[in-house]
Amino acid sequence: MEHRGQLELLLLASLAGGPAHGYALIEWLRERSAGAFDYPEGTIYPALHKLESDGLVSSRWDDTGPRRRRVYRLTRRGRAVLARRRSSWQEFVQAVEAVVAP
Amino acid sequence: VIERYLAELERALPRFLWRGARILEEVEDHLRASAARVGEEEAVRRFGRPHELARAFRRSQAALIAAAAVLAVLALPVLGYPLLENTLPPAPWPEERQPHHLHWKQDRAAQLFLAAAVAGIAGTALVTRRRTAALVLLAFAVLALVGMGAIGTVLSAQWAEAVPGTPWWHTALGAVFLACAASAAALLARAALLPSRA
């Protein structure tokens, strides 16, 4: 499925449920999409780092488990951007649906 | 298998990558978590090729490289000023009688440098948090530096004409600075034009 342009939106939406590390995010995306988003797992890290550079997510090391993990969470700005992108995505889907639906 | 993958990724990543050590640690954690379920070979296969991952990080680093280039160009006049002061022959006019065609160019170049310094430092400070705002500020800084370089090119040639004994290389300084500013502009354009979304 072609979805690369939407990866940032997918990651922001995934983090809306709470903080998560990269592996958990990719698992969640795969399960939630019933396997449709099954692309190279490494792809999410440049996207996560870019979201962090843009101030939409923040991250910190979590040392509580057996392995040290980098955990990402939405920032306040990230939540605002997610709300805007969700809204424009809904508009886009409705518009496409109105044209494509039989 | 994972160690081999990490070594290959480390070689493929840009040498001065921002957060390079953190990336390797995150990737290792991911691969080990994945390998616990599907085995190392499959975990590595699912993760993707190291060179493609490195290319994606290089793209995300482009703005940082551009900011570093702007700072480097800003540093040139600061570092070069003492050299000029110590190598240029004294001007054959009293300080308050400097020819107008040289005086205004010096003033404009200094004003442009100050504007570039403020915008360049602010842009660099924002580059990891507000990419778009940072790129706008860095673009302003680069424009000011290019303007300064253009004025400097003319000024250095006119100075050499007006002041006997000016070293030959002095006439090239403005053009060299202009070329450096243009290079920073090219890096900035690359950062702005590279796809920002994965």
Interface residues (C-beta under 8 A of the other chain):
Chain A: R4 G5 L7 E8 H21 G22 Y23 I26 P40 E41 G42 T43 I44 Y45 P46 A47 H49 K50 E52 S53 D54 G55 R67 R68 R69 R70
Chain B: R19 R22 I23 E25 E26 V27 D29 H30 R32 A33 S34 R46 F47 G48 R49 E52 L53 A56 F57 R59 S60 A63 V127 T128 R129 R130 R131 S196 R197 A198
